[in-house]
Amino acid sequence: MPAHFNIDKSANGQFHFNLTAGNGEKILSSEMYNAKDAAQNGIASVQANCGDDARYEKKDSSAGQPYFNLKAANHQVIGSSQMYVSTSSRDSGIAAVKAGGSTKDIRDNC
């Protein structure tokens, strides 16, 4: 099963999306948006930026766990990864976003 996006609505009425890999793991999560169309625009930004190495910001949490952010051309964070146990796992996560982030499979769960 290839990667896909899920758009969901939270209990407080805000919207967010996740990019989910073919194995069912969430590989990128968005911020919360006030409107569904803003979440859809975020997905379009992932699709446009996921192939560019310069858009990935590799970081470590305060607990030392590697993760990454995908940023738009204006340097705004589009989505963030989970926390990983190693830098090689984080790099594999980036590769998964690069491979699956351009998918047109968007599932609206709202």
N, C-alpha and C positions, 0 to 999 in steps of 0.2 A: 504494500500500500504506500503510495507516495505521500509527501508532506502536504499539509493543508492548514488553513487558518480557521479558527473558531472565534466567532464574535459572541460574547456573552454579556448579560446584564446583571449587575450585582444587586444585592438586597436594597442598597440605597438609591437605585435607579440609574447609576452610572454604567458606562459601557467600557469594555476592554477586549483585547484580542490576544490570542496565543497562536504561535506557529508551532504546530505539532508534527513531529517526524513520523515517518512511516511505521516506526515501532511503537507509536503511541506516546512517546515522551515529549513533554513541552520543551522546546528549545529556545523560544524567545517569547517574552511577555511584555505587553504594553503597559503604559500608565492608564489611569482611569480618565475617561472622557465624559463630558456632560451630554453629548449627543452621539447617536449611532453613526451619523455621517462623518464625525470627527474620527471615530475608530476606523471607519472605512478609508478615510484619507491616510491614516497611519499605516494601514495595510498597503496602500498604494506606494507609500514612501519606502516601506520595507522592500517591496517588489523592485523599486527603482534603484535602491542603494545597496542591496545585499551582495552584489557581485564585486563591489569595490573594496579592496583591502584597506584603503585609507579610512573607511567609514567605521572600522571596528576599533574600539578602545578596550584594550586588555587591562584589567584592574585586579586588585586583591582587596578583599573585605578587611575590616578591622581585625577579624579573627584569622586572617591570613589565607582565606579561601579564594582561589582564582575564579573570576567571572568576567563577562564582557558586556559592553553596551554597543548597540548599533546606532550610529548617529547619521542624521541627514546632512546635506551640504551646508546648512546653516549652523551646524554643530549641536543641534538639539537632539537629545536622546529619543529615538523612536521605540526602542525596546531593549530589555535587559535579559540576560541569561539567568539560569539557576546558578547556585554555588557549586563549584567542582572540587574534587579532591586533589587534582593535579593540574599543572599547566598543560600537559598533553591532552587531558580530558577536555579542558577549556578550548584548546585548539581544534579538537574534534567537533566540539559544539559549533564553533565558528564555521568549520567546513560544512556542517549539516545545514546551517542557515544559508550559506552561500549556494549549496546544492538545491535546497528546497524553498528558499524565500521568494522565488519568482513564480511560484505556483499560482494558478488562477482558481484553485479549489478553495472557495470561501464558504464556510458553513455558518449560517445565521441561526444561533440558538436562542434568540430573544423572543 
